[in-house]
């Protein structure tokens, strides 16, 4: 069984809804060969990355940067997984009150240094809350899990 790790900062009701949507997508009933593990960044660490086959990251935009919790996750995990998980398929969603550009750039820099492989462009959910944000994140979780199950990631 393949493992999809979802590490998502969720400090509000809406961001908790996004994290739950990612899990729903990854655990779609038609996807049987993938286990989805969902953890907040402060509870996840290098051992989780070493045990996964792909990772979905979720963060809020905080002062034009990723959340401090996601940054802490990267700080604790970077060197322990640096060589072991090169090529790890990854994706990102950003809940951005503004444009998310600085957040995206910061995460992309770390992911590049780790040598992880983007499976699609980061998903930036900009501006006021929109009903379809959950659907978009659910589709992202489902796409990652389906790609893992099919062996194309």
Phi, psi and omega in degrees: 000133177277157181235126173255120177264127176248115179244109187221128175281129185219078184276356184226169177302316182294319180287332173292325176295322178294315179298319177296322179296319177300317178295318178301315180297315181293334181256024179307139184301335179281350180257107187254341187261017183228131173261128177259125177247123184246125180220144169290152183303325182286345178260350182261154180205190184302325180298327178290320179294317181295336182265002184251164179253348176196160182222138174245123181255141176226136180211158169270161172271118181240107180054041179077017184220173175290167178296151177299326179295317179292322177298319177299317177303312178295318180301319181282337188255338191308297186290323178297336182248000190309309182270332188285334186238030174301139180083004180299124177295135181216160175213166185216139165236144182235127172265103188247123174288333179249244184252344177077002185299312180295323178297310180301314182299319181295313180293319179300322179297317180291315180299320177299315178298326179284343181077023177284161185249119176291132176267343173196168176301144175303142179267117179249120181260096191265152169077205180298153180302135178235144184302327184278357177303315180298317180299318181296319180288323176299317178297323178296313177299319179294318180297318178297313181296318179295320177297320177296313181299321182282349180079019180263356177256000000 
